[in-house]
Amino acid sequence: MTSKKDFVQSAITEHLAPVLTKAGFYRYRPKHFLRIRREMVDSVGFQMSKWGGHDFYVHYYINLLSDPLMDIDTYRIGKRVDAPPDRDINWAGPDEATATIAIQSVTKVVEDSILPWFESVSTVRDFVVEYVAKPDTQLDSLDLSIALLHIGFTNRPWWSCEAIKDAKRYSEPPEAHERAQMEYAVQLQQAIDSFKYEELLALWRRQNVDKFKLAWMPAGLGHP
């Protein structure tokens, strides 16, 4: 029995992949592209319908490579495009012709909006601004602490770790992800105290590269 052709995937290969490849991305999965810019991991990914349809959304976002809790499929800094600017186009791929039009539309959005947004967040300092500007941001967080360390601030990260590791902050007993945050906060705070946080962040970076089997990009891409 032959499997049904994925028209969206084929259209991505023909129209979108060359544009993203030229911008330094590589194809991490059939519908997910990544680019490493030193301490940041850029993603452009598709979310297909959960209801068995052929429609999709596009997510674009940034994660920190040295965040020990990094999940390549979730994000704090980024956006989701729910629909194309041209409302006469439907982002869906039930057949080859429709998928081609849809991905051509996505490619234009990538060129006009998504790639420029990545350029506007070209450093970890820009990442911090985006992070703090979000109205629902929790400032005492591990990823923000790591970002601040990357740009040379140690005082606020130390106190954030002090808050993160406090068991009173969580439900009783803490959930697994909360316990992980607490443990990493202890490690990071101790590394700050001993002036070895750069080594710890480098270790977490290597672990993520191995865990997610990331392709390492040239160090010249982007800036810290």
N, C-alpha and C positions, 0 to 999 in steps of 0.2 A: 504494500500500500504506500503510495507517495504522499508526503506531507503537503499541506496546503502552503502555497507560496506566501511569504511575508512581504507584501508589497511596500510597506513602510520601510522595512529594513533595506530592501533593494534600492529604494529611492534615496535613502540616507547615503548609501554607498556611492551613488552616482552624483548627487547634487550637494549634500552637506559635508560629507567627509573631506573632500578636497579643500574646502574653505577652512575647516577647523584644523586640518593637518598643516596647512600653510601658516596658521596662527600659532603652531607649536603644540597642538593637542595630539593625542594618540587615541586609538579606539580601544578602550578598556573592556567594554562589552559591546554587543551589536548595536545597542541604542544608548550608550553612555561613553562620553569622551572625557579624558582627563589631560591636564597639563600641570606640571610641577614648576612653580616659580620659587626656587629656594625654599622658603618656609611655608609657602602656601600651595594648596592643591585646588586648582580650578576644575569645576565640573560643568558639563552640559549634558543633561540627560532627559530621556523621554519617560513620561508616566502614561502607560496605556490604560484604557478603560478597565475598571474592575468588574464591569457588568457584561463582559463578553462582546462589547462593541469594538469598532475599529478606530474610535476617536482617541485623541491623546492631548496631553499638556507637555510643556517644555519647562524644565527647571534649570536654572543656572546659579551657581553658588561657589563659595570658597570655604575650605576647611584649613586648619593648621596642621601641617605635617607632623609636628612634634607633640600634638595633643594625644596623650595615651588613651583617651576615650573617643578618639576620632572614629566616626562611622561614615564611610564613603557614600552612603545613601541618604544621609540626613544632614541638616545644616542649620546654622543660626544666621549667617550672612549670605543673603541671596534672595532670589525671587522666583515666582512661577508665572509663566505666561499662559493664560487660560484660553486665549482665542487670538486669531490673527488680526492685524489692524484692518484688513479688508474683510468686512463682514460677509461678503459674497463668497468667501472661501471657507470651506469646512476643513479643520485639521482632523482628517481621518484617512484611512487607507483600505477601504473595502475592495478596491480594485486598483489596477496599475495606473490608470489615468488620474483617478482622484488622489492617490498617494503621491504621484509626481507633482501635482499642483500644490498639495499640502506641504511637501518638503521643500519645494521651491519657495513657498511663502515663509517657512521656518528659516531657510537659508538667508532670506532678505532680512528677517528680524535679527538673526545672528549678526549679520554684517552691520545693520543700522543701529542696533540697540545693545545686544548682548556683549559683543567684543568691546565696544566703547565703555561699557560698564566695568568690565574687567580692567581696562586701562585706567579707569578712574580709581580703582582700588589696586594700585600697582605696588604698594609697599605694606608691610605689617602695620606701620603707623596709620595708613589709610584704613586698614582692617579694623583697628581700634576705634577710629572715628565712626565707621559704619556700625560697629557693635554697640557703642555707647549711645548712638543716635536712635536705636530702636526703642520704642516706648515700653516694651515688655522685657527689656534687658535686666538680667540679674548681674549686678556689678561684682559681687563676690562669687566669681566662677573660675573654674580651673583654666578654661581656654582663654579668657581675658587676661588672667594672670600670666599665662605663658606668652601671650602676645606682648604684654608690657615688658616682660623680661627680655624678649628679643630686641626691644628698642631701648634697653638700658635702664629701665626702672625696676627697682627691687623692693622699695618700701611698701607700696600698695599691694604687690603680689604676696608679700610676707603676711600682711594683715588679712588679706583675702583667704589665704590658706588657714590662718588661725580660725576664721569663721567657718570655712568649709569643713574642717575636721571636727568641729564641735557637734557632738551627738545630739545635743538639745535642738539642733536645727531640723532634725529629721523625725519622722514617725518612729514609733517604737514597736518592734525592732526596725532599724533602717533596712530598706530594700537593697538588693544586690548592687544596683548602679550607684546608690548612695554610699554604700560601704566602699565601693571602688573609688569614688570621689574622695572620701575621707582618707583612704590609704595613700592615694597619689598626692593629696595635699600635704600629708605628713612628709612624704619623700621630698617633695619640692621645697617645703619650708626648711628642712634639714640641709638641702643642697644650697639654698640661699645663704643659710648661716655659715656654711663651710666654703662659700665662694666656688661651689662646684655645680651650679645649676646649668651652666652651658654643657657640661659633660652629660648631665642627666637628660637634657632636652635632645642632645645628639643621640643618646641611647633610645629614647622614645621615638625619635625620627626613624632610626634604622629598624626598629621593631615594626613600625607601621609599613615601611617599605616592604618588609618581609611578609607581614600579615596579609596585606592586600595585593602582594605581588605587583608592586608598582614599577613602572619603567622609569629609571632615573634620568632626568633631563640635564642638559648642560648647566653648569653652575651660573653661567652668564644670563640665563633667562630670569628677568625680574630682579627685584631688589629686596633686601630684608626689611 
